[in-house]
Amino acid sequence: MRSFVNIDPAKLPGNPIERIGTDWMLITAGTPERFNTMTASWGAMGVMWFKPACFCFIRPQRYTFEFMEQHEAYTLSFFSGEYRPQLNLCGSRSGREIDKAAECGFTPRAAENGSVFFDEARLVIECRKMYFQDLDPKGFLNPAIAECYPQNDYHRMYIGEITRTAVEKEYLASLLYSENP
């Protein structure tokens, strides 16, 4: 089992736009006994209602959506580039059909918030839901956005308070060194 260090989310090194949009993440909801995970490359980090927060978006037909609806807590797990094939699998296959964690060789761990993260991750953000909102096409100010929804299956946005940010020790050391060589 790898060792993680808790860090204040406001002091998290790195670029969240690159981390979410380019590196991708796994959104995981449920309990250690029963959970599902999915790859995501949409989302945001910031402050909402004076709390550090993450925003994530899930389509209603995704299996993970059921778990997000049933549970208050979820995690965002970020991996190094070597795990790109596993992230592709988690974004293209349904947990209704396969055990994604087993298929990817991921080791599930119980998160402090009651949800699940993976030992192979290098960064884990634990969240507790504060708000949700279904995206409404009437609010799309750029008509090109509608092209993302040819089946009118609009995402649900979840805003979660960040309750814990844990960074794998070696990864944290490499981030700190790269910012202060």
C-alpha positions in Angstrom: 0.0 0.0 0.0 1.4 3.4 -1.0 1.7 6.2 1.4 -0.3 9.4 1.0 0.1 12.8 2.6 -2.8 15.2 3.4 -2.4 18.6 1.9 -4.5 21.8 2.0 -6.3 22.0 -1.3 -5.4 25.7 -1.6 -1.7 24.7 -1.6 -2.0 21.9 -4.1 0.8 22.3 -6.7 0.1 21.9 -10.4 -2.4 23.2 -12.9 -6.0 22.0 -12.4 -6.9 22.6 -16.0 -4.1 20.3 -17.2 -4.8 17.8 -14.4 -8.6 17.5 -15.3 -8.6 18.2 -19.1 -5.4 16.6 -20.2 -4.4 14.0 -17.5 -8.1 13.0 -16.9 -9.4 11.6 -13.6 -11.6 8.9 -12.2 -14.8 9.9 -10.5 -15.7 7.2 -8.0 -18.9 6.9 -5.9 -20.2 4.2 -3.6 -18.7 2.3 -0.7 -15.8 -0.1 -0.5 -18.3 -3.0 -0.7 -20.1 -1.6 -3.8 -18.9 1.3 -6.0 -18.4 2.4 -9.6 -15.8 4.6 -11.3 -15.7 6.4 -14.6 -13.1 8.5 -16.5 -13.8 12.2 -16.8 -12.0 15.1 -18.5 -14.6 17.8 -17.7 -14.7 19.5 -14.4 -13.3 22.4 -12.3 -11.8 23.3 -9.0 -12.3 26.5 -7.1 -14.2 28.0 -4.2 -18.0 27.8 -3.7 -19.8 29.2 -0.7 -16.5 29.9 1.0 -15.4 26.3 0.7 -12.8 24.6 -1.5 -14.9 22.8 -4.2 -14.8 20.5 -7.2 -17.3 20.5 -10.0 -17.9 17.3 -11.9 -20.4 16.4 -14.6 -22.0 13.0 -15.2 -24.6 12.0 -17.9 -27.7 10.3 -16.4 -27.2 7.0 -18.4 -23.7 6.4 -16.8 -23.6 3.7 -14.1 -21.6 6.0 -11.9 -24.6 8.4 -11.9 -26.6 5.9 -9.9 -23.9 5.8 -7.2 -23.6 9.6 -7.2 -27.3 9.8 -6.6 -27.3 7.3 -3.8 -24.2 8.5 -1.8 -23.2 11.9 -0.4 -19.4 11.3 -0.9 -17.2 10.7 -3.9 -13.6 10.9 -4.9 -11.6 12.2 -7.8 -8.4 10.1 -8.5 -5.6 11.3 -10.7 -2.9 9.0 -12.1 0.4 9.2 -14.0 0.5 8.8 -17.8 1.4 5.1 -17.5 -2.3 4.4 -16.5 -3.8 6.0 -19.7 -4.9 2.6 -21.1 -6.8 1.9 -17.8 -8.4 5.3 -17.9 -9.5 4.7 -21.5 -11.1 1.4 -20.4 -12.9 3.1 -17.5 -14.2 5.7 -19.9 -15.4 3.3 -22.6 -16.8 0.3 -20.6 -19.7 0.1 -18.2 -19.4 -1.1 -14.7 -22.7 -2.8 -15.3 -20.8 -5.2 -17.5 -17.3 -5.6 -16.0 -15.5 -5.0 -12.7 -13.4 -2.0 -13.9 -11.1 -2.0 -10.9 -10.2 -5.7 -11.3 -9.9 -5.3 -15.1 -7.5 -2.4 -14.7 -5.5 -4.0 -11.8 -6.5 -1.1 -9.5 -6.5 -1.6 -5.7 -9.5 0.0 -4.1 -9.0 1.7 -0.8 -11.5 3.1 1.6 -11.5 6.9 1.6 -11.9 8.9 4.8 -15.2 10.2 3.5 -16.6 6.6 3.2 -16.1 6.4 -0.6 -13.3 4.7 -2.5 -10.1 5.7 -4.2 -7.3 3.6 -5.8 -3.9 2.9 -4.4 -2.3 3.5 -7.8 -3.5 7.1 -7.9 -1.0 9.9 -7.2 -3.5 12.5 -6.2 -6.9 11.9 -4.5 -9.5 14.5 -3.8 -12.4 13.5 -1.5 -15.6 15.4 -1.8 -19.0 15.7 -0.2 -21.9 16.8 -2.4 -23.2 20.3 -1.7 -25.3 20.9 -4.8 -26.4 19.5 -8.1 -28.0 21.0 -11.2 -29.0 19.4 -14.5 -27.6 21.3 -17.5 -30.3 23.2 -19.4 -29.8 23.8 -23.1 -31.6 27.2 -22.7 -28.5 28.3 -20.9 -26.0 27.5 -23.7 -24.7 30.8 -24.9 -22.6 29.2 -27.6 -24.7 27.2 -30.0 -21.7 24.8 -30.6 -22.2 23.5 -27.1 -25.4 21.8 -28.2 -23.3 19.6 -30.6 -22.0 17.8 -27.5 -25.6 16.6 -26.9 -26.9 15.0 -30.1 -29.2 12.8 -27.9 -30.2 15.5 -25.5 -28.6 13.6 -22.6 -27.5 16.6 -20.6 -25.0 16.1 -17.8 -25.8 16.7 -14.2 -23.4 19.0 -12.5 -22.3 18.1 -8.9 -20.5 20.6 -6.7 -18.7 18.9 -3.9 -16.9 20.4 -1.0 -13.3 19.2 -0.8 -13.0 17.4 2.5 -9.6 15.9 2.0 -6.8 16.2 -0.5 -4.2 13.4 -0.4 -1.0 13.2 -2.5 1.2 10.2 -2.9 4.5 11.0 -1.1 6.8 10.5 -4.0 4.6 12.5 -6.4 4.4 15.3 -3.9 8.1 15.4 -3.5 8.5 15.6 -7.3 6.0 18.4 -7.6 7.6 20.4 -4.8 11.1 19.9 -6.4 9.9 20.9 -9.9 8.5 24.2 -8.5 11.6 24.9 -6.4 14.7 23.3 -8.1 
